[in-house]
Amino acid sequence: MKYLLLILLISIPSGTYAQRPDNPLVFQKQINRFKQQDARSMPDPGVIVFTGSSSVGGWKQLDSCFPDHRVINRGFGGSRLFDALYYFDDIIAKYKPDQVVLYSGENDIASGKSPGKVKRLFKKFHRRFKKELPGARLIFVSIKPSITRWRKYPDMAEANRRIERFIRRKQNVAYVDVATHMLNERGKPLPYIFKKDKLHMNPRGYTIWQEQIGPLLVTNKESTP
């Protein structure tokens, strides 16, 4: 399956996107690190998998943000929706999760993909998710605004709208709007929730995500007496 996806990918003419062409193999080292972690301690089935790009990968306090849930972080920086599809078995399916929290699409838009293309990629992801994990739940976290990529945000917001409309008609999948809560009263990104690069979030940014995502997580951890 992976190799078929890669062949289809390579067939896309070079120069189609503004930046580097899609090539999921550049993430193999990160995926191998996940495999090494699993070899040391494989999570039990029923875990909640957080995956996506660096906004997930950089969530270092994920466990402490959701202490009442069994969560694992399988985010890998720079990734796009196609990469999540390509590595679906390695970062999602193998864990037999009860729920998956996906943050992806930001790097797609930043590299030149249209909102329509991002929606189509998400639909492919959703289709595979339902086929391979029919009993699991999926959360799509809205593409976030940032100061660095503010010029791209109109397209990101449009991709969010299209994906949200698609999700409305589906079961066991939810859309979480973090983007609105990351904007001030003038509709601009809150400056104090980002690191110095004005792109990646600091702990105050992740607090917003925690507050919006937490209520939708399934119960998968037994309480201690």
VEXVO-777617 format. One record per residue: x negated, y negated, z of N, C-alpha, C, O in turn. Coordinates in steps of 0.001 Angstrom, whole numbers, padded with zeros to 6 digits, always signed. Example, Ala and Ser with C-alpha at 12.3 -4.5 7.8 and 13.67 -1.06 7.14 Angstrom:
-013190+005690+007800-012300+004500+007800-013200+003300+007800-014236+003319+008465;-012850+002250+007080-013670+001060+007140-012900-000030+007870-013409-001138+008039;
***
This chain:
-000832+001205+000000+000000+000000+000000-000867-001255+000000-000623-002205-000743;-001909-001226+000876-002794-002389+000949-003438-002672-000396-003491-003818-000843;-003931-001607-001043-004675-001813-002272-003777-002275-003407-004214-003034-004272;-002520-001823-003414-001570-002301-004408-001326-003790-004218-001290-004546-005189;-001158-004215-002961-000973-005637-002678-002174-006437-003134-002027-007524-003695;-003370-005903-002896-004572-006634-003271-004703-006746-004777-005116-007789-005284;-004356-005682-005507-004407-005729-006967-003447-006777-007503-003793-007541-008403;-002237-006814-006948-001273-007831-007360-001791-009223-007069-001566-010156-007840;-002478-009356-005964-003018-010651-005569-004094-011113-006529-004090-012263-006969;-005018-010217-006858-006127-010578-007726-005644-010973-009111-006311-011732-009815;-004477-010455-009505-003950-010766-010832-003481-012201-010965-003227-012660-012079;-003357-012938-009835-002959-014337-009898-004095-015146-010486-005227-015003-010025;-003858-015991-011484-004933-016747-012105-005654-017619-011096-005035-018185-010195;-006980-017726-011253-007757-018582-010369-007354-020024-010574-006976-020429-011673;-007440-020803-009494-007073-022213-009591-005606-022461-009368-005157-023606-009433;-004827-021391-009100-003404-021571-008866-003158-022430-007644-002214-023220-007623;-004002-022287-006611-003833-023031-005380-004959-024031-005213-006033-023902-005800;-004679-025034-004391-005597-026151-004260-006908-025756-003606-007949-026315-003951;-006896-024813-002675-008102-024439-001976-008486-023014-002365-008231-022594-003493;-009101-022262-001441-009563-020921-001781-008390-020036-002189-007288-020196-001664;-008612-019099-003123-007540-018166-003474-007285-017210-002315-008151-016995-001468;-006086-016641-002293-005780-015657-001260-006734-014477-001385-006922-013935-002474;-007322-014090-000288-008175-012908-000268-008173-012349+001147-008990-012757+001972;-007274-011430+001438-007148-010928+002809-008396-010245+003336-008555-010111+004550;-009292-009807+002448-010479-009096+002904-011420-009977+003711-012276-009461+004429;-011280-011305+003609-012146-012190+004396-011842-012069+005887-012630-012519+006719;-010713-011467+006226-010330-011319+007630-010664-009945+008196-010295-009636+009329;-011354-009126+007426-011584-007751+007854-012344-007669+009177-012063-006798+010000;-013306-008572+009386-014065-008542+010644-013156-008794+011843-013293-008152+012884;-012218-009743+011683-011288-010010+012781-010382-008809+013030-010096-008460+014176;-009938-008184+011949-009086-007001+012095-009861-005868+012758-009316-005133+013582;-011130-005730+012397-011958-004687+013012-012113-004909+014515-012179-003946+015280;-012173-006171+014943-012256-006452+016378-010983-005994+017095-011038-005475+018210;-009845-006193+016442-008598-005690+017030-008646-004166+017164-008219-003606+018174;-009166-003515+016142-009255-002053+016176-010168-001586+017301-009903-000573+017947;-011246-002332+017530-012154-001983+018621-011466-002144+019973-011647-001321+020870;-010678-003206+020115-009912-003394+021353-008950-002230+021569-008806-001727+022683;-008298-001811+020492-007335-000713+020593-008025+000599+020947-007469+001427+021669;-009244+000781+020433-009981+002006+020739-010314+002083+022224-010367+003169+022801;-010539+000921+022838-010827+000884+024274-009560+001033+025103-009562+001685+026148;-008475+000421+024626-007210+000471+025375-006051+000187+024431-005776-000964+024093;-005380+001247+024012-004265+001104+023083-003006+000708+023849-002614+001399+024789;-002366-000399+023459-001126-000799+024141-000041+000265+024000+000056+000935+022971;+000764+000410+025033+001893+001333+024972+002944+000806+024001+003041-000404+023793;+003729+001696+023405+004816+001247+022527+005770+000314+023265+005911+000387+024486;+006417-000558+022509+007376-001477+023098+006812-002831+023441+007505-003673+024011;+005552-003048+023097+004906-004327+023370+005498-005425+022486+006132-005133+021473;+005294-006678+022865+005647-007814+022014+004373-008290+021335+003420-008686+022006;+004352-008253+020018+003172-008655+019253+003320-010103+018800+004283-010452+018117;+002372-010931+019180+002260-012283+018640+001216-012239+017534+000091-011794+017762;+001576-012695+016345+000623-012679+015247+000810-013897+014364+001810-014608+014465;-000162-014128+013499-000132-015295+012623-001505-015927+012541-002520-015243+012667;-001537-017214+012333-002799-017912+012106-003414-018390+013420-003085-017874+014489;-004309-019379+013338-005092-019779+014509-004252-020358+015636-004684-020340+016789;-003072-020867+015337-002221-021379+016411-001804-020262+017363-001554-020510+018542;-001731-019038+016855-001511-017873+017717-002843-017344+018225-002997-017080+019417;-003807-017190+017320-005106-016658+017720-005764-017472+018822-006487-016925+019654;-005518-018779+018831-006113-019653+019830-005332-019758+021121-005705-020523+022011;-004253-019002+021238-003425-019044+022449-004069-018142+023499-003650-017002+023698;-005086-018668+024159-005898-017862+025069-005155-017469+026339-005485-016461+026964;-004160-018252+026722-003425-017974+027956-002079-017299+027681-001127-017461+028444;-002013-016551+026600-000739-015939+026212-000174-015061+027324+001012-015149+027642;-001014-014217+027915-000547-013319+028978+000030-014087+030158+001094-013742+030672;-000671-015125+030581-000210-015869+031757+001002-016737+031448+001759-017089+032353;+001195-017084+030181+002386-017852+029802+003647-017005+029878+004736-017523+030125;+003499-015696+029666+004657-014798+029680+004384-013618+030614+004295-012478+030158;+004252-013879+031903+003870-012817+032848+004919-011730+033015+004600-010636+033481;+006152-012006+032646+007218-011019+032799+007410-010159+031557+008378-009406+031456;+006483-010276+030616+006582-009525+029365+005230-008891+029041+004178-009410+029415;+005281-007773+028347+004052-007153+027839+003783-007716+026448+004508-007418+025499;+002750-008521+026335+002449-009189+025073+001007-008907+024668+000138-008706+025517;+000766-008894+023367-000600-008827+022858-000751-009869+021763+000203-010190+021054;-001958-010390+021636-002258-011423+020652-002998-010805+019475-004105-010287+019629;-002392-010862+018318-003026-010365+017099-003033-011465+016025-002828-011204+014840;-003275-012689+016478-003410-013797+015542-004823-013874+014998-005782-013596+015719;-004962-014248+013739-006300-014383+013153-006370-015668+012335-005612-015873+011388;-007311-016530+012736-007408-017884+012217-007597-017973+010719-008383-017229+010133;-006867-018893+010103-006961-019110+008665-006012-018262+007854-005919-018433+006638;-005308-017355+008494-004464-016413+007755-003195-017062+007237-002748-018100+007725;-002637-016416+006235-001407-016862+005593-000404-015709+005601-000694-014617+006090;+000762-015971+005059+001800-014947+005077+001381-013686+004329+001692-012576+004761;+000683-013850+003217+000247-012665+002478-000680-011811+003331-000626-010582+003276;-001530-012461+004118-002462-011718+004966-001715-010929+006038-002095-009806+006367;-000653-011520+006579+000169-010797+007553+000812-009570+006909+000963-008532+007552;+001186-009696+005648+001732-008554+004914+000661-007502+004649+000894-006307+004833;-000496-007948+004221-001577-007028+003866-002019-006194+005066-002295-005001+004938;-002083-006826+006217-002545-006138+007425-001388-005721+008336-001580-005511+009534;-000212-005605+007775+000984-005306+008569+000801-004066+009442+001148-004084+010623;+000262-002998+008875+000093-001764+009640-000914-001937+010768-000735-001388+011855;-001977-002703+010509-003063-002853+011479-002729-003790+012628-003212-003593+013743;-001914-004804+012376-001670-005817+013411-000259-005772+013985+000039-006456+014964;+000610-004964+013373+002003-004930+013838+002520-003502+013994+002769-003054+015113;+002680-002791+012893+003410-001522+012898+002809-000481+013835+003546+000267+014478;+001490-000422+013922+000829+000617+014720+001204+000555+016199+001090+001552+016912;+001652-000613+016661+001962-000780+018080+003398-000386+018428+003769-000358+019602;+004202-000083+017413+005614+000246+017629+006264-000777+018558+006805-000420+019605;+006208-002055+018168+006673-003119+019065+008189-003188+019172+008914-002767+018270;+008646-003725+020288+010060-004057+020432+010365-005389+019761+011495-005643+019342;+009340-006238+019666+009543-007580+019122+008225-008094+018550+007142-007761+019032;+008348-008915+017509+007185-009562+016895+007455-011051+016815+008527-011474+016383;+006483-011841+017231+006554-013298+017131+005552-013720+016066+004345-013539+016232;+006055-014282+014976+005218-014623+013821+005104-016130+013658+006107-016840+013586;+003861-016609+013600+003617-018000+013202+002735-017969+011967+001546-017661+012053;+003312-018285+010829+002562-018275+009579+003278-019163+008575+004481-019399+008683;+002525-019651+007599+003091-020534+006588+002403-021878+006531+002394-022536+005491;+001823-022292+007654+001144-023592+007681-000041-023618+006723-000198-024560+005946;-000870-022584+006780-002027-022546+005885-001612-022351+004432-002313-022781+003516;-000478-021706+004226+000043-021559+002862+000342-022931+002264-000094-023239+001155;+001084-023747+002998+001420-025090+002517+000164-025933+002378+000014-026661+001398;-000740-025843+003349-001971-026638+003307-002818-026301+002089-003564-027147+001596;-002705-025066+001601-003499-024648+000447-002797-024881-000880-003343-024564-001936;-001584-025437-000836-000923-025812-002076+000311-025035-002450+000927-025327-003476;+000700-024050-001652+001915-023311-001977+003141-024193-001750+003144-025064-000880;+004165-023956-002534+005408-024717-002418+006264-024155-001291+006078-023006-000890;+007205-024951-000773+008137-024425+000230+008894-023193-000261+009141-022262+000506;+009258-023195-001541+009961-022043-002091+009112-020789-002077+009611-019701-001790;+007830-020933-002384+006922-019790-002359+006761-019259-000947+006733-018047-000737;+006656-020154+000018+006519-019735+001411+007763-018972+001859+007652-017956+002545;+008939-019452+001478+010164-018730+001827+010172-017342+001194+010550-016367+001845;+009761-017245-000055+009756-015938-000724+008792-014974-000033+009089-013787+000104;+007648-015480+000397+006699-014628+001110+007278-014173+002447+007096-013025+002853;+007975-015079+003125+008598-014678+004387+009672-013622+004138+009798-012681+004921;+010440-013760+003074+011461-012762+002760+010823-011391+002533+011374-010373+002950;+009667-011365+001875+008958-010100+001682+008522-009522+003025+008633-008321+003273;+008020-010413+003885+007611-009962+005214+008817-009400+005964+008729-008326+006559;+009924-010107+005941+011129-009664+006648+011626-008332+006102+012033-007456+006866;+011593-008179+004788+012049-006937+004176+011201-005754+004657+011731-004694+004988;+009899-005948+004691+009029-004863+005154+009231-004608+006646+009238-003460+007091;+009392-005670+007405+009618-005549+008843+010848-004693+009123+010797-003783+009951;+011945-004978+008440+013182-004231+008673+013061-002781+008210+013676-001885+008788;+012279-002558+007183+012110-001195+006680+011276-000351+007635+011627+000794+007920;+010178-000909+008130+009246-000133+008945+009562-000179+010438+009193+000728+011183;+010248-001241+010872+010572-001388+012297+012049-001751+012448+012376-002836+012930;+012939-000849+012041+014371-001196+011977+015001-001551+013318+016016-002246+013354;+014421-001090+014411+015009-001386+015709+014389-002567+016425+014814-002926+017522;+013388-003171+015813+012662-004263+016464+013272-005621+016129+014034-005760+015173;+012923-006600+016927+013374-007974+016710+012204-008821+016222+011047-008569+016556;+012533-009823+015429+011523-010709+014850+011841-012158+015199+012990-012592+015115;+010815-012894+015589+010931-014331+015800+010000-015029+014822+008811-014716+014757;+010539-015975+014063+009698-016832+013227+009575-018178+013920+010576-018846+014180;+008343-018571+014217+008076-019859+014852+007891-020901+013755+007076-020718+012850;+008638-021981+013834+008602-023000+012779+007192-023537+012560+006390-023617+013490;+006910-023901+011318+005611-024492+010987+005482-025820+011725+006367-026672+011660;+004389-025976+012412+004231-027126+013299+003710-028364+012559+003015-028240+011550;+004046-029555+013062+003429-030775+012556+002066-030960+013215+001828-030450+014310;+001185-031681+012556-000092-032061+013168-000541-033375+012555-000088-033760+011478;-001428-034051+013247-001934-035329+012745-002794-035107+011508-002684-035846+010530;-003643-034099+011551-004559-033838+010441-003823-033509+009152-004240-033928+008073;-002734-032764+009256-002016-032311+008059-000677-033031+007885+000255-032493+007286;-000597-034230+008406+000671-034945+008385+001176-035180+006970+002385-035140+006740;+000292-035422+006024+000729-035661+004640+001393-034430+004035+002180-034538+003095;+001075-033272+004575+001673-032027+004091+002979-031689+004814+003687-030758+004429;+003288-032445+005855+004418-032037+006680+005768-032066+005970+006611-031224+006281;+006028-032986+005031+007312-032895+004322+007541-031527+003681+008649-030995+003735;+006500-030957+003076+006637-029617+002504+006782-028557+003594+007530-027593+003435;+006067-028740+004691+006198-027792+005799+007609-027818+006366+008195-026773+006651;+008151-029024+006528+009514-029156+007051+010531-028543+006101+011514-027946+006541;+010302-028689+004802+011214-028090+003826+011130-026566+003879+012150-025884+003789;+009919-026032+004026+009775-024584+004175+010508-024108+005427+011169-023070+005406;+010391-024863+006508+011125-024523+007735+012626-024466+007484+013295-023524+007910;+013154-025470+006795+014599-025511+006529+015038-024305+005708+016069-023696+005992;+014262-023967+004704+014642-022837+003842+014595-021514+004603+015481-020671+004454;+013569-021341+005408+013463-020106+006182+014556-020034+007240+015134-018972+007468;+014838-021158+007884+015896-021183+008898+017242-020818+008288+018015-020075+008894;+017532-021334+007092+018804-020986+006426+018859-019504+006096+019907-018874+006239;+017747-018948+005660+017688-017523+005353+017928-016686+006610+018660-015697+006573;+017315-017084+007707+017406-016323+008952+018812-016343+009542+019227-015380+010187;+019543-017426+009329+020900-017541+009887+021779-016345+009550+022628-015949+010349;+021580-015779+008388+022456-014702+007901+021953-013314+008289+022545-012308+007896;+020871-013254+009053+020251-011970+009355+020425-011591+010821+020589-012448+011690;+020386-010296+011069+020467-009783+012434+019071-009452+012949+018171-009117+012179;+018911-009552+014257+017651-009205+014926+016464-010041+014463+015316-009604+014552;+016741-011228+013976+015669-012159+013625+016104-013550+014062+017255-013940+013865;+015185-014287+014650+015500-015611+015183+014483-016630+014684+013314-016317+014458;+014957-017841+014521+014108-018976+014141+013929-019849+015373+014911-020264+015988;+012687-020128+015735+012402-020972+016893+011838-022300+016412+010794-022347+015761;+012527-023356+016735+012107-024699+016328+011171-025296+017378+011619-025866+018373;+009867-025155+017141+008900-025848+017999+008552-027214+017422+008124-028113+018147;+008738-027364+016111+008292-028571+015414+008942-029836+015966+008258-030826+016229;+010261-029803+016140+010979-030980+016628+010443-031444+017975+010373-032644+018239;+010069-030506+018821+009605-030826+020173+008158-031321+020189+007659-031748+021230;+007488-031262+019041+006109-031742+018937+006035-033130+018316+004949-033631+018024;+007204-033754+018116+007286-035091+017528+007768-036091+018573+008527-035746+019478;+007316-037332+018435+007776-038378+019350+009072-039001+018845+009644-038534+017860;+009536-040051+019513+010811-040668+019158+010784-041323+017784+011838-041595+017208;+009596-041580+017254+009466-042151+015907+009276-041073+014842+009083-041375+013664;+009333-039817+015270+009194-038723+014324+007769-038418+013934+007537-037809+012890;+006802-038826+014746+005385-038570+014473+004839-037566+015492+005390-037437+016585;+003754-036848+015140+003204-035852+016064+002747-036474+017384+002138-037544+017398;+003043-035803+018472+002582-036242+019785+001060-036118+019845+000546-035006+019725;+000327-037200+020025-001136-037129+019942-001787-036355+021077-002874-035804+020902;-001143-036303+022234-001787-035718+023409-001679-034196+023480-002172-033594+024433;-001048-033565+022499-000910-032104+022534-001922-031405+021634-001875-030186+021472;-002842-032181+021046-003818-031602+020123-005243-031727+020650-005554-032601+021460;-006087-030840+020174-007520-030938+020442-008110-032086+019621-007391-032790+018912;-009420-032263+019727-010076-033378+019046-009926-033316+017531-009962-034350+016863;-009758-032110+016980-009602-031992+015526-008226-032450+015050-007981-032544+013848;-007327-032734+015999-005976-033215+015697-005167-032227+014852-004215-032596+014165;-005572-030986+014927-004899-029918+014185-004469-028790+015117-003311-028374+015111;-005406-028304+015909-005115-027203+016819-004634-027738+018165-005009-028834+018581;-003811-026958+018830-003177-027424+020061-004046-027207+021295-004851-026278+021359;-003860-028080+022260-004440-027904+023584-003373-027269+024485-002270-026997+024011;-003667-027026+025766-002671-026380+026634-001324-027089+026695-000300-026433+026884;-001296-028407+026540-000015-029125+026582+000838-028771+025365+002064-028711+025454;+000191-028542+024248+000923-028100+023070+001503-026708+023256+002647-026444+022886;+000696-025813+023838+001179-024451+024056+002290-024393+025098+003112-023477+025079;+002319-025354+025995+003426-025403+026953+004751-025606+026228+005767-025021+026604;+004737-026439+025187+005943-026638+024375+006363-025318+023739+007539-024955+023762;+005399-024606+023173+005711-023322+022547+006256-022333+023576+007236-021632+023320;+005617-022287+024731+006064-021380+025783+007520-021642+026148+008304-020705+026302;+007876-022900+026284+009239-023264+026685+010269-022891+025628+011397-022534+025966;+009899-022969+024359+010849-022682+023286+010932-021193+022960+012006-020687+022633;+009809-020496+023046+009777-019077+022678+010245-018183+023825+010951-017199+023601;+009853-018524+025046+010109-017668+026203+011531-017158+026342+011720-015964+026572;+012546-018016+026213+013922-017546+026404+014376-016492+025398+015370-015806+025632;+013665-016355+024287+014082-015401+023254+013323-014081+023305+013596-013182+022508;+012387-013953+024220+011623-012712+024297+012448-011612+024958+013182-011851+025917;+012308-010404+024423+013028-009266+024989+012381-008847+026305+011194-009086+026529;+013168-008226+027163+012641-007698+028419+011961-006369+028138+012606-005418+027697;+010658-006299+028392+009937-005054+028101+008939-004712+029198+008037-003900+028992;+009100-005332+030362+008173-005077+031465+008972-004792+032720+009824-005583+033124;+008687-003651+033332+009404-003287+034551+008992-004215+035687+007813-004525+035859;+009977-004647+036450+009674-005493+037601+009109-004647+038728+009490-003490+038904;+008209-005230+039479+007614-004509+040598+008446-004739+041852+008921-005851+042080;+008629-003705+042668+009465-003840+043863+008815-004757+044890+009380-004985+045960;
***
